């Protein structure tokens, strides 16, 4: 269980690093390695605690959308988790650590879509 938590934190930090490296016009992380690890930890906690609740709520609210295209729901879910991570990190007393979304809500959509894809691939590869 502890190993899984560390793997999840590392995978989330790596995904954030990759996204910040390739989606520079939409997203950046300030604060170096420490920032990636803190944001990975926050995302790991949110994925473990908040994600199941949001997933259930969105499944009920968006049942017709799930039938049409379930990907939309997961983009909204990942965007919400990224927004919560951004909010928690911004409210924390950790100086110099910040997630920056450069183009408003559209940045959340783009980053959430790529985050979901890359994170799913990492978790799939870690199963083997």
C-alpha positions in Angstrom: 0.0 0.0 0.0 2.8 2.4 0.9 4.7 1.4 -2.2 1.6 2.1 -4.3 1.3 5.6 -2.8 4.9 6.4 -3.6 4.5 5.0 -7.1 1.4 7.1 -7.6 3.1 10.3 -6.3 6.1 9.6 -8.6 3.9 8.9 -11.6 1.8 12.0 -11.0 4.9 14.1 -10.6 6.4 12.7 -13.8 3.2 13.3 -15.7 3.1 16.9 -14.5 6.8 17.3 -15.5 6.0 15.9 -19.0 3.0 18.1 -19.4 4.8 21.3 -18.2 7.6 20.5 -20.6 5.5 19.9 -23.7 2.4 22.1 -23.1 4.3 25.2 -22.2 1.7 27.5 -23.8 -1.0 26.1 -21.5 0.7 25.0 -18.3 3.8 25.4 -16.1 4.9 24.4 -12.7 7.1 26.7 -10.6 9.2 25.6 -7.7 11.4 22.8 -9.2 11.5 19.2 -8.2 9.9 20.0 -4.8 6.9 21.5 -6.6 6.4 18.4 -8.7 6.6 16.1 -5.7 4.1 18.3 -3.6 1.7 18.5 -6.5 2.1 14.7 -7.2 1.3 14.1 -3.5 -1.8 16.4 -3.6 -3.0 14.7 -6.8 -2.4 11.3 -5.3 -4.5 12.2 -2.2 -7.2 13.7 -4.3 -7.3 10.7 -6.6 -7.7 8.4 -3.7 -10.2 10.4 -1.7 -12.1 12.9 -3.9 -12.0 11.1 -7.3 -14.3 8.2 -6.3 -16.9 10.8 -5.0 -16.6 13.0 -8.1 -16.7 10.0 -10.3 -19.9 8.8 -8.8 -21.5 12.2 -8.9 -20.5 12.8 -12.5 -21.7 9.3 -13.4 -25.1 10.0 -12.1 -25.3 13.6 -13.4 -23.9 12.8 -16.8 -25.4 9.4 -17.5 -26.6 10.5 -20.9 -23.2 11.9 -21.7 -21.6 8.6 -20.6 -23.6 6.8 -23.2 -22.5 9.2 -25.9 -18.9 9.8 -24.9 -17.4 8.9 -21.6 -14.2 10.6 -22.4 -15.8 14.0 -21.8 -16.7 13.0 -18.2 -13.1 12.0 -17.5 -11.8 15.2 -18.9 -14.1 17.1 -16.6 -13.1 14.9 -13.7 -9.3 15.4 -14.3 -9.8 19.1 -14.9 -11.6 19.3 -11.5 -8.8 17.4 -9.8 -6.2 19.7 -11.4 -8.2 22.7 -10.3 -8.4 21.4 -6.7 -4.7 20.7 -6.7 -4.0 24.2 -8.0 -6.2 25.6 -5.3 -4.7 23.5 -2.4 -1.1 24.3 -3.5 -1.9 28.0 -3.8 -3.5 28.1 -0.3 -0.6 26.2 1.3 2.2 27.9 3.1 4.8 26.4 0.6 6.6 29.4 -0.9 7.6 29.2 -4.6 5.4 26.2 -5.5 2.7 27.0 -8.0 0.8 25.4 -10.9 0.1 28.0 -13.5 -2.6 27.6 -16.2 -1.9 30.2 -18.8 -5.1 30.4 -20.9 -7.9 30.1 -18.4 -10.4 27.2 -18.5 -9.2 26.0 -21.9 -5.8 25.2 -20.3 -7.5 23.0 -17.8 -9.3 21.1 -20.6 -6.1 20.5 -22.6 -3.9 19.6 -19.6 -6.7 17.4 -18.2 -7.1 15.5 -21.4 -3.3 14.8 -21.7 -3.0 14.1 -18.0 -5.7 11.4 -18.2 -4.1 9.8 -21.2 -0.5 9.8 -19.9 -1.5 8.9 -16.4 -3.5 5.9 -17.6 -0.6 4.7 -19.7 1.8 4.9 -16.7 -0.6 3.1 -14.5 -1.2 0.4 -17.2 2.6 -0.1 -17.6 3.1 -0.3 -13.8 0.7 -3.2 -13.5 3.2 -5.4 -15.4 
